[in-house]
Amino acid sequence: MKLRSTTDGLIAERDDGTWAPLAGAEGLSAEQASDMVAFLAAGEPAREAAAKALASSGRNADPSAAGIPFSPRSMRAFMLWEAHVIQSSRMLVKRFFPAPLPQVVAGFERITGKTFPKLKPNGRFHEAPTFYVANHAMVIGDGQEMWWPSHTGYLDFELELAFVLDKPLADATPEEAREAIGGWFVLNDWSARDVQADDARENIFGPVVKSKTFANSLGPDLITADELPDWTRATGRVRVDGELWCEGATAGPQHDVGEMLAYASAGELLAPGDVISTGTMPGCCGLEVDRWIQPGQTVELEIDGIGTLANRISRDAKPATAYEPTHR
C-alpha cells in the first residue's frame, strides 16, 4: 500500500492511481488515520481497514498536498556498497586532495589495472555495518527549495532507499529487526563534498561531520513493508533539470537490513519513528559521476515502485525556514 501524509490526515493510493483519505475509515482510530507511524505500528489490521476504505469510499484526496510522511524521531545512515565507497574515494582524491596523491592513485590504477588499495574500505566495513547518526531535525519535503549551505562550494545529492521503524528494538536479533520495518521511502542525503574531503584528512571524528549534518530530503510516498519483499532488488535514478545523470540498484549489499538493525540496536533502544537509510545506491551521487549541481537546478530522485522526490536548489532559501511541518 502506498501512503502520503497531508494536513487532513493520511491518504492512500487506489489501483487506478487516484487517492482516497483514510480519515473516518472503519477500523482505524483517529490517530491511525492521521499519523503515519501509528498507522504502520497497527500492522495488518490497519492495512486491511485501509484497503476496505479504498474499495468502498467515493471520496478523493489531492496527493499534491502531501508533506514529509512523518517527523523522524532519529536518523541513521548506513553505507553498504563497496563500489560506492571505492568510486567516491577515488573522486574525492581526484577533486579535493593535494598533489601528488591524485597522480599517484591514477598512475597506479592505469599501470596495474587494479584499484588503489587505500581506496578500498578497511576490514571493519566487512565485519560490521557502517553508519553515522544524521540530523533528524533538518529534513525537507518534496517540492521544497534546498538552500546552498554557506560552508561548501560542492553541494551533492545521494539517492538512498530508506525505511522507518514501527516497533521498538533493543539488542534485537536480525529476525526480530526485520519485523520492525514499517515502510520504505526515498531519501536524499545531501552532502558537502569539499568539507567531506577536509574532514577525511583532518577531523579525528572522520569524514561525516559538517559534510552531512545540514539536510536530508524525504520523499512524500511511503510504501508498507509488504510491498517490498526483497529490498535488494530496488532500482532508481537521478535526473537534474530533467536530464538523466545516473542510475543504480540495491543489489549486492555488504550487510542485510536485519544485520544492520541488530548492530544499531546493540545496547540501545531504537523506537517507532526512527529512520534508517541503507545508503547511497552505487553510482547515484554527483561525486561518483563527477558532475556537480548548481543553484537554480532541480534534482529529482526516483525509486521504482515507490515514487519521486524533487528539490530545486536556491541561494535564497534559508536553513532556518526550510523545515515547516505541515502534518503530525
ChimeraX attribute file (.defattr): number of C-alpha atoms within 10 A of each C-alpha:
attribute: neighborCount
match mode: 1-to-1
recipient: residues
	/A:1	17
	/A:2	20
	/A:3	24
	/A:4	25
	/A:5	27
	/A:6	24
	/A:7	13
	/A:8	17
	/A:9	20
	/A:10	24
	/A:11	26
	/A:12	26
	/A:13	20
	/A:14	17
	/A:15	11
	/A:16	6
	/A:17	8
	/A:18	14
	/A:19	20
	/A:20	23
	/A:21	28
	/A:22	27
	/A:23	19
	/A:24	12
	/A:25	20
	/A:26	13
	/A:27	16
	/A:28	21
	/A:29	16
	/A:30	15
	/A:31	15
	/A:32	21
	/A:33	24
	/A:34	24
	/A:35	19
	/A:36	27
	/A:37	24
	/A:38	19
	/A:39	23
	/A:40	25
	/A:41	20
	/A:42	16
	/A:43	15
	/A:44	13
	/A:45	14
	/A:46	21
	/A:47	17
	/A:48	13
	/A:49	15
	/A:50	25
	/A:51	18
	/A:52	14
	/A:53	23
	/A:54	23
	/A:55	11
	/A:56	10
	/A:57	13
	/A:58	9
	/A:59	12
	/A:60	15
	/A:61	17
	/A:62	12
	/A:63	20
	/A:64	11
	/A:65	13
	/A:66	24
	/A:67	24
	/A:68	25
	/A:69	24
	/A:70	21
	/A:71	19
	/A:72	21
	/A:73	15
	/A:74	18
	/A:75	19
	/A:76	19
	/A:77	19
	/A:78	21
	/A:79	20
	/A:80	28
	/A:81	21
	/A:82	18
	/A:83	17
	/A:84	21
	/A:85	19
	/A:86	20
	/A:87	19
	/A:88	22
	/A:89	19
	/A:90	21
	/A:91	20
	/A:92	22
	/A:93	19
	/A:94	17
	/A:95	14
	/A:96	15
	/A:97	15
	/A:98	10
	/A:99	10
	/A:100	8
	/A:101	12
	/A:102	17
	/A:103	13
	/A:104	12
	/A:105	18
	/A:106	15
	/A:107	13
	/A:108	14
	/A:109	14
	/A:110	12
	/A:111	8
	/A:112	9
	/A:113	9
	/A:114	9
	/A:115	16
	/A:116	17
	/A:117	12
	/A:118	11
	/A:119	18
	/A:120	17
	/A:121	15
	/A:122	10
	/A:123	8
	/A:124	9
	/A:125	18
	/A:126	13
	/A:127	10
	/A:128	14
	/A:129	21
	/A:130	19
	/A:131	20
	/A:132	13
	/A:133	15
	/A:134	22
	/A:135	16
	/A:136	18
	/A:137	16
	/A:138	16
	/A:139	22
	/A:140	24
	/A:141	25
	/A:142	20
	/A:143	18
	/A:144	19
	/A:145	21
	/A:146	27
	/A:147	21
	/A:148	20
	/A:149	19
	/A:150	8
	/A:151	12
	/A:152	16
	/A:153	14
	/A:154	18
	/A:155	23
	/A:156	22
	/A:157	25
	/A:158	23
	/A:159	30
	/A:160	29
	/A:161	26
	/A:162	25
	/A:163	25
	/A:164	29
	/A:165	27
	/A:166	25
	/A:167	21
	/A:168	16
	/A:169	22
	/A:170	18
	/A:171	17
	/A:172	23
	/A:173	16
	/A:174	16
	/A:175	13
	/A:176	16
	/A:177	24
	/A:178	19
	/A:179	14
	/A:180	24
	/A:181	25
	/A:182	26
	/A:183	25
	/A:184	26
	/A:185	26
	/A:186	26
	/A:187	31
	/A:188	30
	/A:189	24
	/A:190	20
	/A:191	26
	/A:192	23
	/A:193	26
	/A:194	20
	/A:195	22
	/A:196	23
	/A:197	22
	/A:198	17
	/A:199	18
	/A:200	17
	/A:201	12
	/A:202	11
	/A:203	13
	/A:204	9
	/A:205	9
	/A:206	13
	/A:207	18
	/A:208	20
	/A:209	19
	/A:210	16
	/A:211	23
	/A:212	20
	/A:213	18
	/A:214	20
	/A:215	23
	/A:216	23
	/A:217	23
	/A:218	26
	/A:219	28
	/A:220	28
	/A:221	26
	/A:222	28
	/A:223	20
	/A:224	22
	/A:225	21
	/A:226	13
	/A:227	15
	/A:228	15
	/A:229	9
	/A:230	11
	/A:231	18
	/A:232	15
	/A:233	12
	/A:234	17
	/A:235	17
	/A:236	23
	/A:237	21
	/A:238	27
	/A:239	16
	/A:240	19
	/A:241	15
	/A:242	11
	/A:243	10
	/A:244	11
	/A:245	17
	/A:246	20
	/A:247	19
	/A:248	19
	/A:249	23
	/A:250	21
	/A:251	15
	/A:252	13
	/A:253	18
	/A:254	17
	/A:255	19
	/A:256	16
	/A:257	24
	/A:258	19
	/A:259	19
	/A:260	21
	/A:261	26
	/A:262	21
	/A:263	21
	/A:264	23
	/A:265	19
	/A:266	14
	/A:267	11
	/A:268	12
	/A:269	12
	/A:270	23
	/A:271	18
	/A:272	21
	/A:273	24
	/A:274	21
	/A:275	26
	/A:276	27
	/A:277	25
	/A:278	26
	/A:279	25
	/A:280	27
	/A:281	26
	/A:282	26
	/A:283	23
	/A:284	23
	/A:285	29
	/A:286	23
	/A:287	24
	/A:288	21
	/A:289	14
	/A:290	12
	/A:291	12
	/A:292	14
	/A:293	16
	/A:294	18
	/A:295	14
	/A:296	13
	/A:297	14
	/A:298	20
	/A:299	23
	/A:300	23
	/A:301	26
	/A:302	23
	/A:303	23
	/A:304	13
	/A:305	15
	/A:306	24
	/A:307	17
	/A:308	21
	/A:309	25
	/A:310	25
	/A:311	21
	/A:312	20
	/A:313	20
	/A:314	18
	/A:315	14
	/A:316	11
	/A:317	16
	/A:318	14
	/A:319	18
	/A:320	8
	/A:321	9
	/A:322	17
	/A:323	16
	/A:324	13
	/A:325	14
	/A:326	15
	/A:327	19
	/A:328	17
